[in-house]
Amino acid sequence: MKICSSRSVREAEQALFASGEVTSLALMNTVIDRLWSACGTEPLLRGFAPTRVVVYAGSGNNAGDAIGLAARFGCPITLRCAGSLSPDAAAQLCGREEETDAAPAPQEGLLIIDGLLGSGAVGELRPAYAALVRELNELRAASSRSLTLAIDIPTGLDSATGAHGADVVLADATATIGGVKPGLLADGAEDAVGRLICIPLPEVGALPAADSARVADAAELSPLLPRRAYSCFKNRAGRVAIVAGSVGMIGAAQMCAEAALAAGAGLVVLYCLPPVYPILAARVAPEIMVRPVGSYADIHEPDARALVIGPGLGEVQPVAAESLRRLASEFAGTVVLDADGLNTAAACGWQPQPNWVLTPHPGEMRRLAPRPAATRRETVARYLAEHPCTLLLKGARTIISDGENTLYNTTGGPYMANGGQGDVLAGTIGALAAQGLPPFRAAAAGAWACGLAAERAWAAAGYPIAIPASRVIQFL
């Protein structure tokens, strides 16, 4: 989805209304239909059966989207209003709303919908709105297994810059409508925005982009991997070579290789040094070929389309590091550097090449670029200006870029905050590259797929606080 200013979306809507083709109420109903559809497809919302919906409504049309969506759930609705509803918002009332002047009592399973202010709001919140924002956040914190959904943008967050004060809605998810507002992607906005859900609005026509980057969603990424021909066989599906594992970090190599297998690689070959070979050979899936090598210089993979170096590799001595550098530099397919592969590259001053994918978390990024820029996006751009490759900077809003194309990922969540997720990602990217995706597309599709697999694993497990990386593999 495009990144668009709130002003451009608003002007496009007004032009549509002025044309007489669509009324504001009709467009609101269309948005509500798409919000409801997202509730049936997004793992965060699909399995959530609220006991009550609490709507925080302002005087704009965001309130109508919130009220209309609440009505679809068929459960009791509490309405907390900041002023009078607009005519279109009032038209969404279904008769089940219980408007109250007092804060609702916390209870289990609340769906809290923020429809107080839209993306066009600027400046500090008026006292009445600020008080309702505080109340909303307190209700969310006090209600077990509650979920807060912001319509278009969390109230209190600046749609252009992402700046906010103490009074800002903390949403579990934000359904952005028509285009992603730049402030939703700003560093420091993640805890207010939560999971970003893109709601298309093609009725308003082509919107001018406020940024050359885009936001990854299903429409953007699902066409990248074509359906396999019926005659497809293992060699055509691609071979992945993985150099991973060391004493004490066997699991990283195992998860990387098994993720590559689950993500569709036709053949997976795992190279390791002799001390860990017996353990890996006994532990990994039987479809994976485990090959011990006395030295990384002995690895020869002319048939592989992707090479993954790093998961659980441990500290690499200088001679071994030089062997790995030569292996990566001479490899014709896509090279994925992760974990200790990145640390080795940073320590030894490797020069990335256009066919390389680097997948650092923030700490690894600081080793690659000791003087980061003011923002994550600028850090990525500065690094790629000097090192032509594909860079995937992990985070709550992972950034994938090759210098010409930039995507923000939308999938995943805080339940992925545990070891092994990066190993799964590296193997997945390797598998997608082996199946023919170029480096940037393999990295973007890999991040999106791993995040979505984690979401589905989380939902299937009943929304626990964390999902192990090995469980994510099962949903790839």
N, C-alpha and C positions, 0 to 999 in steps of 0.2 A: 504494500500500500504506500501511496505517496505521503511525504511529509508536507503538510499544507498549513498555512496560517489560519487562525480562526476567522480572521477578517475575510480571506478569500472564500472560505466555505459559506460564511454569512452572506456575502455579496452574491454568490452563485445561487443561494436559496432565494434571495429577494428577487433576482432576475427571473427565476423560474416562476415565482408567484405572480410577478408583474405580467408575464406572458399569458397568464390565464390557463396554462396547461394543467397545473396542479395547485390545489389550495394548501395552505399551511397545515390544516387539519389532516388532509389526505396524506401529506408527506409524513406527518407525525405518526399516523397509523402504519405507514410503510416501515418506518424506523422501529416501531414497537414490534411488528411482525418479525423483523430481522433480529432484534434483541431476543425475542422469545425463541427463535430458531437457534441462536447461539447458546441459549440455555440448554438446548437439547443436544448440542454437539461438543461444546467445550467441556473437557473432563472436570474442570473446577466446578462447573455449575450443573452438569448433567446428572450427577448422582446426589445432588443436594435437594432434599425435600423439606422445605421450611415449615416450621410449625406456625409461624406468623411472619408477615412482611411489614417492616416499618419503613415508611417513606418519609424522607425529609424533603419538603417541597418549597421552592422559592416562587417568585412571581413570573419567571420566564417559562419558556416551553420545555426546558429540561424537566421541569416538574411533570409535564404531561407525559413525557416518555417514561418517567419513573412510575407514575400512577398507572398508566396503561399496562406496563409490564407487570406490576404487582397484581393487577386484576387477573392475569393469566394463570397465576398459581392456584387459584381457587381456595385459598386459606384466609383467615382473618387478616385485616390490614389496619395498621395504626398509621394515622396521618399526622405529621408534625409540620405545620405550615409557618413560613416566615412571610407574613403578608397575604394578600389576596391572590388567588390563582388566576392565571390568564384564561380567556374564554376557551382556547383549545385544550388547555390542561383540565379545566373544569369538565369538558366534554368527555374526558376519560374516566370520570368517577363512575363506579359500578354499583354503588349503594352498600357495599360491604365495608367501606372505610369508617373507622372510628376516629374522628378528629378529637384530639385531646390537648388541653393546655398544660398538662403535666408530663414529665418525662416518663416513657414506658418502663415497666419493670423488666429487669434482665430475665431471660429465660433461655433454655437450650434451643438451638436450631433456628435462630433468627436470621432472616435475610434482611439486611439493612441496605436501602437504596438511597444514594445521595443524588438528589435532584434539586439541590439548593441553588447553585449558580452554574451557568454554562461557561464555555471557553472564552466568551467575549467579555467576561467580568475582569476589571482591572482595579488595582489599588487595594488598600486595606479593607478588610471585611467590616461592615457595619456591625455594631454591637449585637443586634438581634441574630445576625447570621453567625457571628463568632461564638455566641452562646450555644447555638444549635450544633455547630461543629464540635465543640467540646462535649456536648451531651452525646452526640453520635459516637464519638471515639470512646467515651466512657461506657456506653452501652455495648459496643463491640467488645471491649476488654472484659466486661463483667459477664457476658453471655457466652456460655461454653458452646463450642462448635458453631459459632455464628459466622456469617460471611457478609462482607460489605462490598457492594458494587457501586462504583461511581459512574454516572452517565456523562459521557464525553470527556470530562476532566474532574479530578477531585476538587471540591470547593476549597478555595484558599491557595491553590497552586496557580502561578502565572502561566498562561498557555504559551507564551513566547519564550520565556527564560527558564521556567521551572522554579523560580524563586518562591519562597513561601516563609511565613512566620510560624509562630508556635501554633496558631489556629489553622490547621489544615486537615482535611479528612484523610485518614489512613485507610485506604481501600485495599481489599484483597485482590480486586480486579477493577480495571477501568475499561469500559466499552467506548472506544473513540469512534466518532461517527463522521463519515465522509472522507476524512484524512487525518493522519496522525499529527497532532499539534506539537511543535518543536519542544515545548516545555515538558512534555511527557517523557522525553528521552534524555533530559538534562541530567548530568551527574548530581546526585543528591536527591533526585525526585523519586527514586525507585520505591522507597518505603511508603510514599503517599499513593503512588500509581498502582503498585502490585502488578498482577498479570495483565498484560495489554491485549485486549480483544478488539480486532478491527471489524467495524461494521461498515460495509460499502454503501455508497449513496450515488449510484450512477445516474440517477434522475437529474442531478444538478449539472451534469456534463463534466468535461475535462477541467480539472482544477489546476491552477499554476502551482508548481512545486516550490516550496520554500527552501529546499535543500536538495542536493544531488543524490543524497543517500535515500534509501527506501527502508521500509519495515517489512521483515519477512512474515508472510502468512501462508496459509494453504494455497491460495490462488497463485501466489508468487512462486512457490517451490514445488508443488506436486507435479507440474508438467516436466520437471527436469529429468526424471528417471523414466525412460520409455518402458512400455510393457515389453516383456521378453517375447521373442519369437518362440513359437511352439517347438522349433528345432534346436533351441538353445542347449548347450552342454557346458560342462565345467570349465573347459579352457576358454570358451567364449565369455563366460561370466567373470573371468578375471582372476589373476593370481596375486595374492598379497604376501609380501615377505615382511616379517616382523623381527626386529632385534630388541629383545627385552628380557627383563628378569635378572635377579641376583639374589644372593643369600639374604633372607629376611624380607624380600619383596617379590615373592613368587606370584602372589595374587594379581599384581599389576599386569604381568605378562599374560597370565591366564585370562583375565577379563578382556584385555585388548584383543587377543586372538579369538576368543569366543564371540566378542562383539562383531568382529570382522566376518565371522562365519554367519552370525544371525542377520547381518546387514546385507548378505547376498553374495559375498565373494565365492567364486567357484572353487578356489584352492587357497588354503592358508598354511604358510610355512613359518614356523617359529624357531628362530635361531637363538641359542644360548650357550654360555660357557659350560665346561664339564661339571663344575661343582653343583649346578642346579638342574642338570639334565634329568637325573633319575626322578627327581620330585616332580618336575614339570611334565615329563612323559607319563607319569602315573596319574596326574591330576586333570590335565586338560581334556576337552572333548575328544573322542576318538577320531573325529574327522580331521583334526589338526595334525599336521606333520611336524614333529619336534626334532630338530637337528642340532646336535652339539658341535661346536667348533672350538678348536684350540686357540684360535685368534680370529678377531673380526676381519682380518685381512683374508681369511679363507672363504668368506662369503662371496658367492658368485651367483647372481640371479638374473640372467638375461631374459627369462620368460615372464618375470613379474611385471605388472603394470603399476604397482604401488609398493612403496617401501616405508615402513613405520619404524622409527628409531626412538627409543627412550623410556617407555613405561617400566618402572622398577629397575632401571639399568644400574643404579647405584653410582658410586664415584668411579670415574673413568680415568685411567692413567694416561699419560701423554702419548705413549706409543699406540695404545688402543684408540685414543681419540683421533689420532692422525689416520688410522685405518678406517674409522667411521666417517671421517670427513671425505676421504677419497671415495668411499663407497657411495655416499650421498651425492657428491659432486659429479660422479661418473654415471649415476643412475639416470636412465632415459625417461622413466615414468614420473609419477608424482611422489615426492618425498614428504612425509609427515614427521615433523620433529615435535616431541612432547616431553614433558617432565625432565628427566636427566639428559635427554637428547638436547633440550634447550639449554640446560645449565652447562653442558659441555661446549655447545656452540658459543655461548656467551663467554665462557672462560678462555676458550682457545681462539676467539676472534674469527669464527667461520663467517664467510660472506654468503648470505642466502641467495638462491637463484630463483628465476621466475617459476620453476616447476616445484618449488618448495612451499609447504604449508606449515606455518609456525603457530602453535596453540598455547600461548602462555597465559597463566593466571597473573594477577597483578604483581606478585612477588617476582615471578620469572621475567615479567616485562621490565621490571626495574633492573634486572641483571642485564637484559639485552640493551636497554636504553637507560643508563644511570641518571640521565637528566630529563625526566619526563616533562611534558608540556602541562599547561594549566588544566586541560580536560583530557579525558580518555580519548575522545575523538581526535583531538589535536595530537596526542601522543602517537596514535596509530598513523595519522597522516605524515607526521615528521619522520617516523621510522621508515615508512614505505618510500618516502622521497629519497632516502639514501640506500635502501635495501629492497630492490624489486623482488617481491614474493607475494604470497597471500598470508595475511596475518589475521588470526582469530584471537581477539583479546577477550578472555572469559570475564564474566561478571553477571550481575543480576540482569543486565541488558547487554548480552554479548555482542561485540562489534566484529564483523567480518569484512575485510577489505583487501583489494589487490592494488589500490592506488587509483584505479579508474572506476571501480564499482564498490559501493559500500552498502551493507545491510545491517540492520539491527535485528537480533533475534527476539522472538516474543514468547517462546515456550519455556517450560520448566518453572521451578520455584524453590523456595527455601528448604524444602524437604530433600533437595539434592546436595545440601551442605555437608557432605561426608566424603571420605576417601574413595577413590576408584572411579568416580564419574568421568574424570579426564581420560583415564585409560580406555573406558568404553567409547568415549568420543573419538579418540585417536584411531581405534580400530574401525569404527564406523566410517570415518572419513576415508581411511585407506580402502575399505571395501567399495565405497561409492566411486572413488577414483579408479579402482581396478575395473569397474563396470563401465567406464568410459566418460565419467564426468570430469571436466577440467578442474584444476585446483580450487578456484574460487567457488564454483558451484558445488563441488564435493564438500567443502568446508561449510558453506551455508546450509546445504541440505542436511549435513551431518549434525550440526548444532540444533537445527529445528527438529529433526527426527528424534534425537536423544532426549530433548526436552519434552516432546510430546509423549514418548515412551514412558518417561518418568511420571508425567501427569497421569497417564492411564494406569500405571502400576500403583501410584498413590491412591487413585480413586478405587481401584479394585481391592486394595488392602484396607479400605475404610478410612482414608485420610489420616494416617498416622503422622507423627512429627517428622519422620525421616523415612526414606526409601533407600535400601542398599543398592549400590551400583550393579551388583550381580542380578538383582531383581529387574533392573531396567532392561538388561539384555533380553529377558524373556518377552518383552513387549516391543522390541524393535521391528 
